[in-house]
Amino acid sequence: MSIDLQIQKQLRAADRVFELDIALASDSQRIVLYGPSGSGKSLTLKAIAGLMRPDSGHIRVHGRVLFDAAQGIDLRVQERNVAYLFQDYALFPHLTVAQNIAFGLTLGSFNTRRPAQHPAVMKWLQAFELEAIAHSHPAQISGGQRQRVALARALVAEPDMLLLDEPFSALDLSLRQRMRQELADLQTRLQVPMLLITHDPADVEALGQTVFEVRDGRLRAA
């Protein structure tokens, strides 16, 4: 993965002003942004995904410009080809596992009646061992299975980068170690570039090839 990021953003809430000023460049396949809550990690992730517009700077992935304030470039979320795995997974409760995965293919316009038979959906159902629960709904499956479904939905569209927001915080402690290893193995096997944010040192140890610490909206090598 090649990412070149330099962004600035000022946020105001009541009498508080928060300054985000992040600059990093890396070719690593696994980048971890590590730091406490409120340090600016999630804002950085949202800026890459196109969910938050920086005041100035640029964002480039694999040499492709996603955002450049000076040039007036700000690609829409759908045009960026980056997958965002939300902290709570954001699965659709009324859709089955297979339908949730297929939703990632259609960018919000779900239109296949038999998603479990779609080749791309079948591929990820098998990759994450979800075939047996393909017709179940999110409320009927475990936390670890919900994370796998969310990952499959994120990966089905073959994104240039996978963004993960505290991916293990919603899991029981007993599940976290296993899911860290599964994610590390998946990334190694598929060579899917990944940028992960966390406040947990165990995530850094298990998944960080290149690690940056975020403090008060600023970045430093950890």
Backbone as CSV, one residue per row, in Angstrom:
resi,resn,N_x,N_y,N_z,CA_x,CA_y,CA_z,C_x,C_y,C_z
1,MET,0.844,-1.185,0.000,0.000,0.000,0.000,0.879,1.234,0.000
2,SER,0.457,2.215,-0.725,1.123,3.507,-0.706,0.108,4.556,-0.286
3,ILE,0.367,5.230,0.838,-0.525,6.293,1.277,0.304,7.530,1.594
4,ASP,-0.178,8.651,1.120,0.457,9.938,1.356,-0.635,10.865,1.871
5,LEU,-0.515,11.235,3.126,-1.586,11.945,3.808,-1.039,13.186,4.491
6,GLN,-1.655,14.314,4.202,-1.311,15.550,4.901,-2.578,16.377,4.999
7,ILE,-3.168,16.429,6.199,-4.458,17.099,6.363,-4.463,17.975,7.606
8,GLN,-5.247,19.045,7.514,-5.468,19.925,8.645,-6.975,20.182,8.763
9,LYS,-7.450,20.218,9.996,-8.868,20.477,10.248,-9.023,21.119,11.614
10,GLN,-9.818,22.182,11.672,-10.131,22.810,12.957,-11.593,22.556,13.281
11,LEU,-11.834,22.060,14.481,-13.184,21.746,14.927,-13.490,22.541,16.187
12,ARG,-14.713,23.073,16.253,-15.128,23.844,17.422,-16.367,23.208,18.035
13,ALA,-16.370,23.091,19.360,-17.522,22.600,20.104,-17.623,23.427,21.382
14,ALA,-18.663,24.236,21.462,-18.823,25.159,22.590,-17.584,26.046,22.698
15,ASP,-16.864,25.976,23.818,-15.691,26.831,23.990,-14.387,26.081,23.717
16,ARG,-14.492,24.878,23.148,-13.305,24.062,22.887,-12.963,24.076,21.408
17,VAL,-11.682,24.215,21.110,-11.185,24.150,19.733,-10.201,22.994,19.630
18,PHE,-10.424,22.118,18.640,-9.525,20.986,18.419,-8.860,21.152,17.059
19,GLU,-7.540,21.076,17.037,-6.771,21.217,15.803,-6.217,19.847,15.387
20,LEU,-6.635,19.388,14.209,-6.087,18.157,13.646,-5.031,18.525,12.610
21,ASP,-3.849,17.997,12.770,-2.749,18.286,11.841,-1.931,17.009,11.686
22,ILE,-2.282,16.203,10.674,-1.709,14.866,10.496,-0.961,14.801,9.167
23,ALA,0.262,14.298,9.223,1.051,14.086,8.006,1.773,12.752,8.122
24,LEU,1.547,11.880,7.146,2.257,10.597,7.130,2.365,10.101,5.696
25,ALA,3.391,9.312,5.461,3.582,8.637,4.171,4.153,7.263,4.481
26,SER,3.576,6.225,3.871,4.026,4.869,4.160,3.678,3.937,3.011
27,ASP,4.520,2.929,2.813,4.258,1.858,1.849,3.892,0.554,2.553
28,SER,3.675,0.606,3.852,3.377,-0.596,4.633,2.009,-1.159,4.272
29,GLN,1.870,-2.478,4.377,0.580,-3.128,4.153,-0.307,-3.055,5.385
30,ARG,0.288,-2.799,6.542,-0.482,-2.685,7.789,-0.010,-1.464,8.548
31,ILE,-0.865,-0.454,8.609,-0.559,0.761,9.361,-1.521,0.843,10.542
32,VAL,-0.988,1.129,11.706,-1.813,1.302,12.899,-1.624,2.713,13.437
33,LEU,-2.740,3.411,13.644,-2.745,4.687,14.354,-3.180,4.390,15.785
34,TYR,-2.301,4.698,16.727,-2.498,4.316,18.115,-2.564,5.553,18.995
35,GLY,-3.544,5.583,19.893,-3.641,6.712,20.803,-4.939,6.689,21.575
36,PRO,-5.085,7.580,22.557,-6.289,7.595,23.397,-7.495,8.135,22.649
37,SER,-8.661,7.939,23.240,-9.887,8.494,22.676,-9.778,10.013,22.623
38,GLY,-10.294,10.597,21.548,-10.269,12.042,21.403,-8.976,12.609,20.860
39,SER,-8.073,11.733,20.401,-6.769,12.210,19.923,-6.778,12.597,18.457
40,GLY,-7.822,12.177,17.723,-7.910,12.507,16.299,-7.812,11.312,15.370
41,LYS,-7.757,10.111,15.919,-7.629,8.907,15.091,-8.841,8.720,14.179
42,SER,-10.034,8.770,14.767,-11.250,8.544,13.978,-11.451,9.635,12.940
43,LEU,-11.114,10.873,13.279,-11.218,11.955,12.312,-10.325,11.695,11.103
44,THR,-9.124,11.185,11.358,-8.196,10.869,10.266,-8.774,9.797,9.366
45,LEU,-9.340,8.765,9.985,-9.947,7.678,9.221,-11.121,8.196,8.383
46,LYS,-11.940,9.028,8.978,-13.097,9.577,8.261,-12.671,10.476,7.106
47,ALA,-11.570,11.188,7.287,-11.073,12.033,6.199,-10.651,11.179,5.007
48,ILE,-9.973,10.070,5.261,-9.557,9.174,4.171,-10.768,8.594,3.456
49,ALA,-11.786,8.220,4.235,-12.989,7.604,3.663,-13.871,8.609,2.938
50,GLY,-13.664,9.901,3.192,-14.505,10.919,2.585,-15.695,11.312,3.428
51,LEU,-15.688,10.913,4.708,-16.785,11.233,5.619,-16.554,12.542,6.367
52,MET,-15.364,13.097,6.249,-15.036,14.389,6.851,-14.094,15.118,5.911
53,ARG,-14.420,16.385,5.596,-13.606,17.158,4.651,-12.581,17.997,5.412
54,PRO,-11.294,17.763,5.176,-10.273,18.605,5.812,-10.358,20.047,5.329
55,ASP,-9.813,20.946,6.119,-9.748,22.347,5.707,-8.677,22.555,4.638
56,SER,-7.603,21.788,4.729,-6.502,21.918,3.771,-5.719,20.614,3.731
57,GLY,-4.830,20.502,2.731,-3.985,19.318,2.619,-4.363,18.414,1.463
58,HIS,-3.879,17.154,1.528,-4.147,16.188,0.459,-4.174,14.768,1.013
59,ILE,-4.821,13.876,0.258,-4.888,12.451,0.572,-4.671,11.695,-0.722
60,ARG,-3.627,10.854,-0.765,-3.344,10.045,-1.954,-3.181,8.587,-1.545
61,VAL,-3.823,7.685,-2.290,-3.716,6.245,-2.057,-3.280,5.586,-3.357
62,HIS,-2.167,4.885,-3.315,-1.586,4.275,-4.524,-1.370,5.326,-5.618
63,GLY,-1.019,6.531,-5.228,-0.788,7.598,-6.190,-2.048,8.266,-6.703
64,ARG,-3.199,7.752,-6.331,-4.487,8.301,-6.775,-4.926,9.373,-5.785
65,VAL,-5.274,10.531,-6.284,-5.660,11.657,-5.432,-7.123,11.509,-5.028
66,LEU,-7.362,11.375,-3.723,-8.722,11.323,-3.202,-9.192,12.703,-2.763
67,PHE,-8.229,13.495,-2.285,-8.546,14.840,-1.819,-7.321,15.723,-2.002
68,ASP,-7.540,16.925,-2.514,-6.475,17.918,-2.612,-7.139,19.287,-2.578
69,ALA,-6.990,19.960,-1.441,-7.660,21.252,-1.266,-7.170,22.277,-2.275
70,ALA,-5.868,22.284,-2.556,-5.298,23.281,-3.466,-5.813,23.099,-4.891
71,GLN,-6.040,21.823,-5.293,-6.514,21.547,-6.649,-8.035,21.463,-6.741
72,GLY,-8.715,21.573,-5.603,-10.172,21.491,-5.617,-10.701,20.087,-5.850
73,ILE,-9.928,19.064,-5.474,-10.333,17.660,-5.657,-10.871,17.118,-4.334
74,ASP,-12.061,16.556,-4.370,-12.655,15.929,-3.186,-13.609,14.842,-3.669
75,LEU,-13.066,13.634,-3.898,-13.880,12.547,-4.436,-14.970,12.143,-3.458
76,ARG,-16.112,11.774,-4.006,-17.206,11.287,-3.182,-16.818,9.960,-2.541
77,VAL,-17.518,9.626,-1.456,-17.258,8.371,-0.743,-17.265,7.189,-1.709
78,GLN,-18.274,7.161,-2.595,-18.442,6.026,-3.507,-17.325,5.928,-4.538
79,GLU,-16.615,7.030,-4.767,-15.569,7.052,-5.785,-14.178,6.728,-5.234
80,ARG,-14.045,6.646,-3.928,-12.711,6.525,-3.330,-12.172,5.087,-3.332
81,ASN,-13.042,4.123,-3.420,-12.659,2.708,-3.406,-11.855,2.340,-2.162
82,VAL,-12.288,2.872,-1.027,-11.759,2.443,0.263,-12.925,1.899,1.069
83,ALA,-12.688,0.848,1.822,-13.738,0.210,2.624,-13.565,0.605,4.082
84,TYR,-14.655,0.983,4.721,-14.636,1.470,6.099,-15.399,0.475,6.974
85,LEU,-14.690,-0.147,7.924,-15.339,-1.058,8.867,-15.608,-0.282,10.154
86,PHE,-16.897,0.016,10.398,-17.259,0.813,11.565,-17.079,0.014,12.856
87,GLN,-16.934,0.741,13.945,-16.689,0.132,15.239,-17.801,-0.837,15.634
88,ASP,-19.053,-0.482,15.309,-20.187,-1.350,15.664,-20.615,-2.238,14.495
89,TYR,-19.810,-2.246,13.422,-20.000,-3.062,12.220,-21.105,-2.550,11.300
90,ALA,-22.133,-1.864,11.833,-23.186,-1.238,11.022,-23.834,-2.206,10.043
91,LEU,-24.084,-3.427,10.484,-24.818,-4.377,9.649,-26.299,-4.002,9.619
92,PHE,-26.955,-4.328,8.515,-28.381,-4.054,8.385,-29.164,-5.178,9.058
93,PRO,-29.922,-4.879,10.126,-30.584,-5.948,10.884,-31.655,-6.694,10.099
94,HIS,-32.245,-6.041,9.090,-33.329,-6.667,8.328,-32.816,-7.509,7.162
95,LEU,-31.498,-7.478,6.918,-30.910,-8.269,5.834,-30.204,-9.488,6.396
96,THR,-30.165,-10.558,5.617,-29.438,-11.752,6.021,-27.935,-11.522,5.888
97,VAL,-27.176,-12.489,6.353,-25.720,-12.421,6.213,-25.332,-12.259,4.746
98,ALA,-25.885,-13.098,3.876,-25.556,-13.032,2.451,-25.986,-11.694,1.849
99,GLN,-27.137,-11.188,2.254,-27.616,-9.905,1.735,-26.737,-8.755,2.208
100,ASN,-26.291,-8.812,3.452,-25.386,-7.778,3.959,-24.093,-7.760,3.156
101,ILE,-23.558,-8.920,2.856,-22.324,-8.985,2.072,-22.575,-8.449,0.661
102,ALA,-23.683,-8.856,0.054,-24.009,-8.409,-1.308,-24.223,-6.906,-1.368
103,PHE,-24.648,-6.298,-0.277,-24.858,-4.858,-0.252,-23.565,-4.114,-0.568
104,GLY,-22.429,-4.687,-0.172,-21.146,-4.078,-0.482,-20.844,-4.047,-1.967
105,LEU,-21.454,-4.941,-2.735,-21.259,-4.968,-4.181,-22.038,-3.888,-4.888
106,THR,-23.180,-3.521,-4.329,-24.110,-2.666,-5.049,-24.064,-1.220,-4.605
107,LEU,-23.181,-0.898,-3.643,-23.012,0.491,-3.190,-24.339,1.132,-2.812
108,GLY,-25.145,0.357,-2.085,-26.384,0.926,-1.560,-27.613,0.665,-2.403
109,SER,-27.460,0.009,-3.553,-28.638,-0.287,-4.382,-28.787,-1.798,-4.515
110,PHE,-29.079,-2.438,-3.415,-29.185,-3.891,-3.363,-30.234,-4.390,-4.348
111,ASN,-29.822,-5.301,-5.228,-30.757,-5.686,-6.282,-30.656,-7.159,-6.694
112,THR,-30.096,-7.991,-5.836,-30.020,-9.405,-6.205,-30.922,-10.231,-5.287
113,ARG,-31.750,-11.076,-5.866,-32.710,-11.848,-5.077,-32.060,-13.027,-4.371
114,ARG,-31.020,-13.576,-4.945,-30.362,-14.744,-4.369,-28.886,-14.433,-4.151
115,PRO,-28.583,-13.612,-3.162,-27.206,-13.150,-2.971,-26.228,-14.274,-2.664
116,ALA,-26.683,-15.325,-1.987,-25.780,-16.411,-1.624,-25.253,-17.150,-2.851
117,GLN,-25.900,-16.950,-4.019,-25.461,-17.609,-5.242,-24.587,-16.704,-6.115
118,HIS,-24.406,-15.456,-5.698,-23.536,-14.554,-6.455,-22.089,-14.999,-6.259
119,PRO,-21.293,-15.138,-7.310,-19.923,-15.658,-7.180,-19.073,-14.913,-6.153
120,ALA,-19.164,-13.587,-6.141,-18.350,-12.818,-5.200,-18.812,-13.039,-3.761
121,VAL,-20.129,-13.116,-3.567,-20.658,-13.365,-2.229,-20.278,-14.765,-1.766
122,MET,-20.402,-15.739,-2.658,-20.015,-17.115,-2.332,-18.550,-17.193,-1.920
123,LYS,-17.715,-16.442,-2.626,-16.276,-16.441,-2.322,-16.024,-16.016,-0.881
124,TRP,-16.694,-14.944,-0.444,-16.431,-14.425,0.894,-17.183,-15.194,1.971
125,LEU,-18.315,-15.768,1.642,-18.971,-16.679,2.585,-18.047,-17.851,2.907
126,GLN,-17.389,-18.371,1.876,-16.457,-19.485,2.077,-15.193,-19.038,2.790
127,ALA,-14.662,-17.871,2.400,-13.412,-17.387,2.983,-13.538,-17.173,4.489
128,PHE,-14.726,-16.743,4.938,-14.933,-16.479,6.357,-15.748,-17.569,7.053
129,GLU,-15.955,-18.680,6.357,-16.683,-19.828,6.907,-18.063,-19.405,7.426
130,LEU,-18.797,-18.722,6.557,-20.113,-18.210,6.920,-21.240,-18.911,6.164
131,GLU,-20.930,-19.943,5.405,-21.956,-20.590,4.574,-23.143,-21.074,5.401
132,ALA,-22.870,-21.611,6.593,-23.942,-22.196,7.410,-24.907,-21.152,7.955
133,ILE,-24.478,-19.900,8.001,-25.353,-18.841,8.543,-25.709,-17.804,7.472
134,ALA,-25.545,-18.171,6.213,-25.780,-17.228,5.115,-27.183,-16.642,5.138
135,HIS,-28.160,-17.393,5.636,-29.550,-16.928,5.628,-30.013,-16.452,7.010
136,SER,-29.069,-16.336,7.945,-29.396,-15.812,9.270,-29.304,-14.294,9.270
137,HIS,-29.925,-13.676,10.276,-29.865,-12.231,10.440,-28.847,-11.881,11.529
138,PRO,-28.328,-10.654,11.530,-27.283,-10.279,12.487,-27.619,-10.583,13.943
139,ALA,-28.869,-10.418,14.339,-29.251,-10.659,15.732,-29.149,-12.137,16.117
140,GLN,-29.066,-13.004,15.117,-29.044,-14.446,15.370,-27.642,-15.038,15.407
141,ILE,-26.605,-14.205,15.212,-25.240,-14.730,15.140,-24.362,-14.078,16.206
142,SER,-23.192,-14.639,16.420,-22.302,-14.175,17.482,-21.558,-12.906,17.082
143,GLY,-20.896,-12.292,18.074,-20.119,-11.088,17.808,-18.982,-11.337,16.834
144,GLY,-18.302,-12.460,16.984,-17.228,-12.789,16.060,-17.730,-13.007,14.648
145,GLN,-18.899,-13.634,14.527,-19.492,-13.839,13.203,-19.929,-12.518,12.590
146,ARG,-20.459,-11.618,13.405,-20.856,-10.298,12.869,-19.639,-9.546,12.334
147,GLN,-18.511,-9.661,13.029,-17.311,-8.998,12.527,-16.879,-9.594,11.192
148,ARG,-16.960,-10.906,11.060,-16.593,-11.545,9.796,-17.506,-11.097,8.664
149,VAL,-18.794,-10.973,8.969,-19.740,-10.500,7.951,-19.383,-9.079,7.523
150,ALA,-19.076,-8.224,8.496,-18.722,-6.842,8.180,-17.445,-6.780,7.346
151,LEU,-16.480,-7.622,7.675,-15.246,-7.674,6.883,-15.523,-8.156,5.465
152,ALA,-16.363,-9.188,5.354,-16.702,-9.710,4.030,-17.408,-8.645,3.197
153,ARG,-18.323,-7.902,3.812,-19.027,-6.827,3.092,-18.038,-5.746,2.644
154,ALA,-17.045,-5.453,3.493,-16.060,-4.433,3.149,-15.153,-4.887,2.008
155,LEU,-14.837,-6.183,1.965,-13.857,-6.688,1.005,-14.457,-7.126,-0.326
156,VAL,-15.767,-7.338,-0.372,-16.383,-7.910,-1.566,-16.215,-7.003,-2.781
157,ALA,-16.102,-5.695,-2.576,-15.947,-4.765,-3.694,-14.483,-4.556,-4.091
158,GLU,-13.574,-5.335,-3.495,-12.141,-5.275,-3.802,-11.595,-3.851,-3.659
159,PRO,-11.626,-3.303,-2.442,-11.165,-1.930,-2.221,-9.651,-1.815,-2.311
160,ASP,-9.183,-0.591,-2.544,-7.746,-0.324,-2.546,-7.176,-0.338,-1.138
161,MET,-8.016,-0.063,-0.148,-7.572,-0.011,1.234,-8.741,-0.345,2.152
162,LEU,-8.425,-1.027,3.249,-9.412,-1.356,4.270,-9.136,-0.510,5.504
163,LEU,-10.133,0.276,5.923,-10.021,1.128,7.100,-10.805,0.503,8.239
164,LEU,-10.160,0.330,9.389,-10.801,-0.345,10.520,-10.791,0.563,11.742
165,ASP,-11.979,0.826,12.277,-12.149,1.705,13.428,-12.342,0.862,14.680
166,GLU,-11.283,0.728,15.498,-11.339,-0.050,16.744,-12.066,-1.379,16.502
167,PRO,-11.550,-2.250,15.630,-12.321,-3.397,15.158,-12.642,-4.459,16.201
168,PHE,-11.966,-4.434,17.350,-12.197,-5.488,18.337,-12.903,-5.006,19.592
169,SER,-13.215,-3.720,19.658,-13.773,-3.167,20.896,-15.164,-3.704,21.201
170,ALA,-15.907,-4.151,20.181,-17.256,-4.661,20.399,-17.283,-6.144,20.742
171,LEU,-16.108,-6.767,20.793,-16.023,-8.204,21.050,-15.737,-8.481,22.523
172,ASP,-16.147,-9.651,22.976,-15.778,-10.100,24.309,-14.271,-10.305,24.370
173,LEU,-13.719,-10.149,25.573,-12.280,-10.303,25.738,-11.784,-11.645,25.223
174,SER,-12.588,-12.693,25.426,-12.171,-14.036,25.013,-12.056,-14.172,23.500
175,LEU,-12.780,-13.310,22.772,-12.776,-13.387,21.309,-11.672,-12.544,20.674
176,ARG,-11.218,-11.533,21.396,-10.346,-10.546,20.765,-9.048,-11.146,20.252
177,GLN,-8.401,-11.974,21.059,-7.113,-12.535,20.654,-7.264,-13.382,19.396
178,ARG,-8.314,-14.201,19.352,-8.527,-15.048,18.178,-8.814,-14.221,16.934
179,MET,-9.641,-13.173,17.092,-9.998,-12.362,15.938,-8.817,-11.520,15.452
180,ARG,-7.939,-11.109,16.360,-6.720,-10.417,15.933,-5.895,-11.322,15.028
181,GLN,-5.743,-12.574,15.452,-4.944,-13.507,14.657,-5.607,-13.792,13.326
182,GLU,-6.937,-13.929,13.331,-7.658,-14.181,12.079,-7.481,-13.010,11.108
183,LEU,-7.551,-11.791,11.624,-7.400,-10.623,10.761,-5.979,-10.532,10.222
184,ALA,-4.992,-10.816,11.077,-3.593,-10.804,10.630,-3.372,-11.848,9.540
185,ASP,-3.913,-13.045,9.750,-3.764,-14.119,8.754,-4.460,-13.754,7.449
186,LEU,-5.650,-13.151,7.551,-6.401,-12.748,6.359,-5.621,-11.720,5.560
187,GLN,-5.085,-10.731,6.248,-4.351,-9.673,5.551,-3.118,-10.240,4.860
188,THR,-2.427,-11.157,5.526,-1.240,-11.774,4.935,-1.610,-12.606,3.710
189,ARG,-2.703,-13.346,3.827,-3.113,-14.235,2.736,-3.610,-13.456,1.529
190,LEU,-4.409,-12.408,1.765,-5.033,-11.683,0.667,-4.244,-10.463,0.220
191,GLN,-3.274,-10.045,1.053,-2.491,-8.837,0.764,-3.389,-7.626,0.554
192,VAL,-4.407,-7.508,1.434,-5.294,-6.360,1.405,-4.682,-5.254,2.262
193,PRO,-4.331,-4.117,1.707,-3.764,-3.025,2.507,-4.751,-2.589,3.594
194,MET,-4.228,-2.309,4.773,-5.079,-2.077,5.922,-4.540,-0.923,6.765
195,LEU,-5.447,-0.041,7.176,-5.122,1.016,8.135,-6.099,0.892,9.284
196,LEU,-5.574,0.685,10.476,-6.375,0.394,11.646,-6.117,1.432,12.726
197,ILE,-7.182,1.853,13.421,-6.992,2.731,14.568,-7.389,1.997,15.837
198,THR,-6.670,2.271,16.930,-6.928,1.572,18.184,-6.318,2.343,19.348
199,HIS,-6.833,2.048,20.540,-6.219,2.541,21.765,-5.612,1.383,22.564
200,ASP,-5.682,0.171,21.997,-5.287,-1.052,22.707,-3.886,-1.499,22.275
201,PRO,-2.921,-1.529,23.186,-1.560,-1.972,22.828,-1.515,-3.388,22.253
202,ALA,-2.473,-4.249,22.637,-2.492,-5.614,22.108,-2.778,-5.626,20.610
203,ASP,-3.605,-4.688,20.135,-3.862,-4.573,18.700,-2.593,-4.151,17.969
204,VAL,-1.863,-3.226,18.572,-0.613,-2.745,17.974,0.374,-3.889,17.841
205,GLU,0.507,-4.668,18.898,1.468,-5.774,18.897,1.109,-6.830,17.856
206,ALA,-0.189,-7.118,17.725,-0.622,-8.190,16.824,-0.651,-7.770,15.360
207,LEU,-0.918,-6.489,15.074,-1.229,-6.098,13.705,-0.364,-4.983,13.135
208,GLY,0.436,-4.332,13.954,1.160,-3.167,13.482,2.480,-3.481,12.811
209,GLN,2.567,-3.259,11.505,3.852,-3.278,10.812,4.492,-1.899,10.893
210,THR,3.683,-0.878,10.644,4.105,0.510,10.825,3.113,1.157,11.775
211,VAL,3.614,1.761,12.838,2.759,2.294,13.893,3.049,3.782,14.090
212,PHE,1.978,4.565,14.143,2.086,5.983,14.460,1.237,6.265,15.689
213,GLU,1.792,7.025,16.607,1.033,7.437,17.782,0.395,8.800,17.527
214,VAL,-0.882,8.902,17.883,-1.639,10.141,17.701,-1.918,10.730,19.071
215,ARG,-1.525,11.980,19.250,-1.754,12.691,20.511,-2.201,14.123,20.208
216,ASP,-3.361,14.479,20.743,-3.845,15.849,20.617,-3.836,16.349,19.173
217,GLY,-4.262,15.481,18.247,-4.379,15.878,16.851,-3.096,15.890,16.064
218,ARG,-2.000,15.428,16.692,-0.704,15.391,16.022,-0.196,13.955,15.965
219,LEU,0.737,13.716,15.055,1.252,12.376,14.820,2.725,12.314,15.161
220,ARG,3.128,11.163,15.703,4.549,10.916,15.890,4.771,9.417,15.786
221,ALA,5.955,9.006,15.315,6.268,7.587,15.196,6.293,6.964,16.572
222,ALA,5.601,5.826,16.728,5.551,5.166,18.037,6.716,4.189,18.196
